[in-house]
Amino acid sequence: MLEEKQTVAAIYETLGISREVYAFGSEIEKTLQERFEEIDQTAEYNQLKVVQAMQECRVSEGCFNYVSGYGYNDQGRDTLEEVYAHTFHTEAALVRPQITCGTHALALTLSANLRPGDELLSPVGKPYDTLEEVIGIRPSKGSLAEYGVTYRQVDLLSDGTFDYPAIKAAINEKTKLVTIQRSKGYQTRPSFSVKQIGELIAFVKGIKPDVICMVDNCYGEFVERMEPSDVGADLMVGSLIKNPGGGLAPIGGYVVGKQEYIDQCAYRLTSPGLGKEVGASLGVMKDFYQGFFLAPTVVKGALKGAVFAANIYEKLGFSVVPNGSESRHDIIQAVTLGTPEGVIAFCQGIQAAAPVDSYVTPEPWAMPGYDSDVIMAAGAFVQGSSIELSADGPIKPPYAVYFQGGLTWEHAKFGILMSLQKMVDKGLVTL
């Protein structure tokens, strides 16, 4: 056993991890076995939930067939949407390769269910950067604001909890849809648990029962045993190149929820009168199914990596959200490094640990949809896939980096060790 450990350490050393960094990480890992067992148990529960859905929806080999053209009677597409609805306990689902990303899925859902004169309310503070142009917070062609949809926002309290009195005051006769972003985005606030989201939805519905409650569930799927759709969300939205795609989906997004709202989304995605009946799957169904099957296990690895990262950087004195012992509600780990150099070094370490493009050095750039330069590290099999080992962050105060993903725990561990190695090499931390 001792020889095996020495061999592993030697392999890490050939990959650029010093024995000092490896030893530091090993000591941290020893303290996390109880946390890891809890994550394993949640993954087992969610794995069984997915298998049960696939069996009850009678997934067959025919579901993987290539379908082109209009896509009428696409068995694989229609059955997969039944699987998603069954897994997330909703009336209906829309799961399509024609939904290009998470932002597209959110824009689709908002534009489909809001009309001129309606008001959109965010009771959880500022939404993710790319939604600012969708809403019209930052002026953009085709925004909701251009179509006469107004927007109101209630900031979180200083401790990251909901400001219930202010939310009550913000809800009015025009409030049509409430959007709840589960994950922190490019903020160092806590991500919300399913329980917290359920409490917020119940509060909002108690004031205005007919308001639509939509949850941006990106990065949250399969982290807990329940999903926001289990606690009152009318709509739940996400990306297939994040958690539910399991690292295999090459593109796509999903919306699950009440039938009437899903129908609205389908009519907006395709055309009024056509809705869900068209939209061929174009040969991606096997990857969609197998990715969804693998998703609980993949999320398990990403969660272990996030917990490991939190404990590594917390011990070095950096502010981390969530901290090393808090419960997890998404796969994202925020680390406030305090300097542009720290963010850049961290991301360059993640890139150096990638199986794809490991030799590339990421640099900040003016990425579309953001109000500052952003650095992104992701040597991924699917471009931009953030369920794969990745890290990114805006180059602006407080200079926080956001780490997520890792198709396996072992790869996530290597990525975190390499990020630390780059920080050590540049004299930004001392072990």
Secondary structure, DSSP 8 states (H G I E B T S, - for coil): -HHHHHHHHHHHHHTT--HHHHHHHHHHHHTTHHHHHHHHHHHHHHHHHHHHHHHHTT--GGGG----TT-TT-HHHHHHHHHHHHHTT-SEEEEETTS-SHHHHHHHHHHHH--TT-EEEETTSS--HHHHHHHTSS--TT-TGGGT-EEEE----TTS---HHHHHHH--TTEEEEEEE-S--SS-S----HHHHHHHHHHHHHH-TT-EEEEE-TTTTTTSSS-GGGGT-SEEEEETTSGGGTTT--S-EEEEE-HHHHHHHHHHHS-TTTGGG----TT-HHHHHHHHHHHHHHHHHHHHHHHHHHHHHHHTT-EEES-TTS--SSS-EEEE-SSHHHHHHHHHHHHHT-SSSTT-----B--TT-SS-EEEE---SSTT-TTSSEEEEESSTT-EEEEE--SSHHHHHHHHHHHHHHHHHTTS---
